Structures are given as structure tokens and as C-alpha cells.
Amino acid sequence: MKFALLLSLCAVSAFGFEKIALLDSYDFARTFDVETTTGNVQVLEHVLETGCDTVLWRNCTGATMRYASAEEPPVRTECPVEKLRIPESRRVFGWLRLDRPEVDVFRLAMSELGRRGLAKGVHWPFEEAHWAHFTYGQWNLEHPQYWCVTKAGMPIGARASLSHPEVVAHKLRLVDELLERGADIVYVDMFRNGGWTPAWEYVGPMKEAWARTYPGEPLPDYTDPRWSALAMAFQHAYFRALRRHLDASGRKVRLLLGINQAGRPVDRDYDRIHRGVDWRALAADGTVDGLIVMCVARETLDAPDVWRETERVYRGVVAEKGRAKVYFPVSMYDYAKTGIPSYRRRTGLSSAAAAQRLLELAARCGGDGISMECVDYDNYDAVTRAVIRAFRP
């Protein structure tokens, strides 16, 4: 009866307005035992209380996979304490080993979601080390020849450059592991990029491309539009290779891409300068099936009429989304200071009332749905969950 009720609450909306929940089981570790089958089912059931019909489950922290990956095994170590590899010593987190649970957690999650009739996929951060200071992977450490490099020549081991075909091939092998475990959606989260920018791309292939394109000119600053264009060429080549790889899998797999700082003018476009990606181009040519707006530009909430400015930003994204669907944030995560808590502080509304306004805006502006980031334990309170669950455009 309980599962049937959840299924009826979370079945894909007949209205076609998709509610996507981003789920990081790590963030539930103090509440549920996320190394067990029971604990992960409890995590999922809590998330389903939002009324979501799609769940994107985090597969990794940087290059630390949260399942028994053959392509990216845990870093070998001679000292057991180093196996912690997380920057804290709290009791529950300190001994957590998501790569060695009693069950393949990612496979379990995809199976449970499929059994309940929900759309299912992976929430994949665009990072190999979280802000360049931990979560390095074994493959990365074994291949320093592909590391990123600053203009001053300093190697950045936190990231292997996608300008190298070998790095792209490694990423695609990881995709195969996710598809084999049942993922039908791959969401690449550009918001979580581990500190990477084109400023780290002074590597061999990029410098060679610069020399061919601008012979005799010195290497520019990374904010130079010409350098951004070269970085985008390599990043876009990766996404197009990923698209071809998904298409060759023999089943329909959606590819979603994150947008950061939506609403910035093109000449100050955060994604182009700091992520080396032009989401407009990838949407226009069909490389990506959908765009998830992770956050709007902070200036949006500084406007005298915050709701009118938010609507202007949303309509601007819809106007440029090409063939892709677009999902707007109804986010309790407020790292960028543009989530529900910031709207609440700016307007005086409750979380539930702010969520209602954002839901209405997403539908009215032509959005295809919403994303909820991240649905940690009780960060969406019961009233807010009920508002999201009940919303129909």
C-alpha cells in the first residue's frame, strides 16, 4: 500500500511538467545507513515525498565513485587511515565507504526507481576533485601526463584535461558502467566543477590549437574570448562524443546539461568564460536533450522587483533553449545565494510560498519542469514538499 501510494504520487505527470530531484545519498549519512539496502530505500522514500517523477542519483564525489567501479577503483594506499579521504573525522562520515557497501548502491537505486515507474538517471558533477583538494581518483593519479596546467606552468592534478582523447575515452568508459547499472538519464552538473576553468587549460593540445589559429601571438589570459572559444571547442567535442556514445547504447538515454548564472549578458556569460561551454550551441544542435538551470545570476535577486526580474531571466533562457527542454530551479540549496532561502529573505515569504511562486513562474515562462537541488533530509520541509507535490501547471 505504501509503495502504491508513492507510485501514484510520483508517476510522470500527465501535464508533462517534469519534477526532477537531485539526490546525494552522502548527505543522508547521519540519518540513514547509506551503506545498506534498507538505508538507501529509506533515502529514496524521503525524496519521493516531494512528488518528483524523476530522480538523478549522485554517482561520485569528484573521481571517488560511490559504487564498485572497475574503471575508477579506490585509490590504493598503504595506510588504512588514508582510506577515509574525506576532510572530516565525524563518527558517521569518518568510516563511510560507499564503494564497499553491502549492495551496489547505484544499481540498487536504478532498480528501485524503475520498479516504481520513475524516470531515473545519474547526477554527475563535472569535477575530478572537489575544489582541487580531495577526492582524487586512481586513474587521475596514474596519468599525470593529462593533468591541467595553469598559464604559469603549474600542474593541476585535480583535473585531467578533456583536450586529450584518452581522457574523453576514460569518461566514456565510466558512462558505460552507469548505463549498465540502469541509468536512462545522464546529467552533467557544470555547477560543481571542482574549481576548473579554462584558466587551467594551458596544456599541449590547447597551446597547439592556439599556435595554429593565432601564429606568432603569445598565449592570452584565459578570459580572452579567443581562448574561451578554443576551450569550448574541446569541451563541446567531449559532449558530442558523449551524445554519440549514448545513442550507440541501443536505448534512449537523455543527456542533460547544467546552466550557471542564467541571466548574465552574453559578453559576461559565466558558463562561456568559467566553464568553457556554450549551452546555447549544444542545445541548438541537439547535443543535449535538456538544460537544468542550477541558479540565476545573483543580480536577479538584487532587482527592485525580484519576481519580474526572475521572469525576465526565465523567458530569456526559454527563448534560447533551441531543441532542448528546460528545467528551472526550485532549490533549497542556497550556496549561490539564489535558492529558496534567498528568495525568502528578499521577499519575506515562507519557503512554501516562495516555492509556489517559483513553480508558477517556471510553468508560465514556458519551462518543461523544475529541478530540486539537492533533496537532503528535511531541507524541504513538509509544507514545502506538499506544495511541490500538489503543483499542476
N, C-alpha and C positions, 0 to 999 in steps of 0.2 A: 504493500500500500504506500509506504513512504517513497520508494523508488518511482512508483507510478505517478505520485503527486509531483515529484521533482521533474519527471519527464514531461508532464503536462504543463508545468510552469515554464520549462526551458526549451520546449520544442521550437524549431525555427519559425519565426513569426510569419503568419500568413500575410502580414502587411509588407514583408520584405525589408523591414528595418532591423538590421542585424546588431545584436548587442554582444560585443567581444569583451571577454575578461582576460586580462593578462595575469598569469598565476606564477608565483615564485614559491615553491614549497619550502625553500630555505627559510623564508620569513615566517613560517608557521612552526618552526622547530621548538619553540618554547611551549607551544600549546598541544601539538600532536607529535607522535613519534613518526617522523617522516622517513625513517629507515624501514618501516613495516608496511605491509599491505593495508592493514586496518587504519593506520595513521594517515596514509595518503588518500584513502577513500573518505575519511573524515575531512581532510582538507578540501577535497573536491565538493563534498556536500555543502560545506560552508560557502564556498564560492558560488555554487548554483543558487543560493538564496537571493542573489542579485537579479535572477531572472535572465541570465545570459543564455544565449543559444550557441555561442562559440567560445571555446576555451583554448588559449595559447599558453602552453606549459613551458616554463624556462628549462632549457636543456643543459645549461652550463653557467659557471661563473668564470668569465674570461675563457681561458682554454682548459679549465678544470671541468670535465664532463661529469654530469650527475647521473651517469649510468655506466655500465661496464663497457667502455669504448675500446675497440681494438685499434682504431686509428689514433686515438689520443689517450693513451693509458696514463695512469697517475705518475707523477714524477718519481723516479727511483731515488731512494735515499738510504743512507747507512744509519741514520739516527731516527728512531721511531717518532720522537717528538716533532721532528720536522714535517711529519706527515699531516700535522694539523693544517698548516699552510693557510691559515686564516688569522687575521690580525687581532685576535682577542682570546681570552682564556676563560670565558664564562662557561659554566658547567655543561649546559646543554649543547651549545655550539662547539665547545672545545674539542669534543671527541666525535663530532658528526662526520660520517664517511658516506656520502651519498653515492660514491662509486662502488661501495661494497655493502649494500643493504641486503635484506633477506629476499628481495624481489627486484627485478629490473624495473625501476620506478617509472621511467619514461614509457616503456612498453605497457606497464600496468595502466598508466594514465590514459594512453591512447585507446586501450581496450575498454576501459570503463566509460569513456566518453562515447565511443562508438556504440556500446551496448545501450546507452541511454538516448541514442539518436541525436547526439550533438555534433556540431562541426568541431574538428579537433586539429591541432597543429602545434607548432613549436614557436616559442618566443625566444629568438636568438640574438643576443647582444652582439653588436659589431665591434667586439673587443677581444683581445687575447690576454690582457692583464688589466684588472680593474684599476684605472688611473695609474698604470705603469708601476705598481709597487707590489702586486702579488697576483696569484692565480696564473702564473706562467705554466705553459703546457710542455709536455715532454718533447713533442715534435718541434716546437719552437726552440727549445734549448739544444736540440740536436742539429739544428740548421741555422747557425748564426750568420751564414752567408746571405740569408734572405732578410735579415733584420732591417728595419727602417734606420734612417740616418738623418741627422739634422744638417742644416747648411754649414755649420761649423765643423762637421765631420764626426759628431758624437753618435755612436750606435745606440739605437733604442731597442733593447731586447724585448720590450713589451709588445712589439708588433712586427710581424713579418709582412713585407710589402706585397700587395696584390699585383704589383707590376711584374712579378716573377711568375711565369706559368706554373712552376712547381708548387707555389703557394695556393694558387687557384685550384689545382688538382687535389691538393690536400683538403681544401674546404669542401670540394665536391664529394670526396670520399666520406667526409663527415655527414653530408646530406644523405648519402646512401644509407648510413646507419639509422638516421631519423625516419627515412621513408620505410625502411624495412620494419621499423617498430610501429608503423601505422600512421605517421603524420600525413595529413592531407593539405596542410597549410604550412608554409614557411614564411614567418615574419622576421625580417631583418630590422632590428631596432637600432637606428642610427643615433638615437639619443644617447644610448650607452655605448660610447666609442672608446672608452679606456684612455681618453686624453689625446687620441690620434687626430692629427690634422695633416693637410698637405705640407705643413712645416716639417714633417718627419720624412718626406718623400725624396730627399736628395740622394737617391740610390742610383745604381748603374743604369737601369732601363730608363728612368726619368731623365737623367743627365744626358743620355744618348739621344733621347727624343728632343730635348731642348737644343742640343747642338745641331741636329738635323733641321729643326724648324727655324731656329734663330742663329745661324752660324756666326761665330765671332763674338756674340754677345755674352757678357758674364751672367752667371746664374742670378736670377732675380730673388727678391723677397717673396715669401710664399703667398702673400696677399696680392701679388701681381696677377691680374686676370689671365694672362698668358700661362702662368704656372698652374693656376687653378684649372685651366682648360686641359692641360696635359694630364694632371692628376685625375680629372674627371674621365678622360679617355680610358685610363686603366681601370678605374672603379666601374665605369659603365660596361667595359668588356667583361669584368667579373660577373656583373648582374645578368648580362646577356648570356654568358656561359651557363650561369645558374638556371636561367629560363629554359635554355635548350636541354639541360640535364633533367629538369623536372618534366619537360614534355616527353623526353625519351623514356620516362619511367613506366609508361604504359597505362597510366591513370591520370586523371585530372588533379593537379596539385596547384593550389593558388599560391602566388608569390606576392607578399605584401611588403611595403617599404614605409619606414617612419619619416615623418616631416618634423623638423625642429624650428622653433621661432617663426611659425607661419605668420605672415603679415608684414615681414620686413620688405622694404623696396628691393627690387631685383639687384640694384647696384650695391646693396648691402646684405644680400641674401646669405643668411647664416649657413645654410646647407652647402652652397657652392664654395664658399670661402673656407669653412671649417670642417666640412665633411667630404669635399671633393665629389659631390653628387648633385646632379640637376634632376630633381624628381619630376619636373615638367617633361623633360625629354624621355625619361623612362616610362612615364605614363602615356605619352603621345604615341610611342611606337609599340605599345602593347607588351613591353618587357615585364611590367608589374601589373597585377590584377587589381591591386588596391593600395590606397595611401592611408596610413594612420597618422593623424595629426597628434603628435605627442604633447605639444604645447604651442601656444600662440606667443608672439613677441611680447615681452614684458610691458612694452609701451601701451599695449592694448588695455591693460588694467589701469594705466595712468590717465586714460582719457576721461573727460568730464562725464560722458555717458558711456559707461563701460559696456552696456549691453548693445548699444548701437555700434560701437567700435568692434565688438566681438562679431556681430553680424556682418560688418563690412569685411572682416578678415575671412570669415567662413565663405561668403559669397565669392571672394577673390580666389580661394582655393578651388571651389566648385567650377568656376569659370575656366580654370587652367588644368583640370584633372584629366583631360583627354579621355581615353577609353577606360580609365581606371575608376573603381568605386572609391569613395572617400568616407572616412570614419572620423568623427570629431570627439574630443576628449570630454569625458565626464569623470574626472580624475580626482581621487582623494590624495594622490601623491603630489606633493607641493614643492619639490626640490627647485623647480624653475620659477616658483612663486607665481604660477598662473593656473594652479589647480583650484578645486572647490574651496579649500581653506582660504585662498587669497581672494576669490570672489566673495566669500562670506565676510572677510574683514573689510573689503572695499564697499560692500553694499549693505551690510547689516543683516542680511538674510541668514536663515538657518542653512545647514548643509543640505537638507532635503529640499528646501525651496530653491537654493542655487542650482542643485542638480536638476530640478524640474525646468528651470529657465534654460539651462544648457541643453537638455533633451529637446525642448521645444525649438530652440534655435537650430540645432542640428537638423531636425526634420524640416523646418520652414526654409532653411537655406539650401535644401537640395542634397543633404548628406544621405548616405546609404546606411548609416548606422552610427554607433558610438563605440568607443573603447574605454575600458575601465582599468586604470593603472594604479598600482597593482592591487589586486584584491587580497590584502593581508587580513589577518584575523581582526575582525571588528573595526577596521578602519573605515569601512562603510557601515555606519550604524544601522540599526534595524529599521528606523523610519526611512532613511535614505535608500536602503535596499528595497523597501516596499514601493517607494516612488519609482525607482528604475524598473522594477518588476512589472508594475502596473501600466507603465507608459505605452501608449499606442499612438502612432502619428495620425 
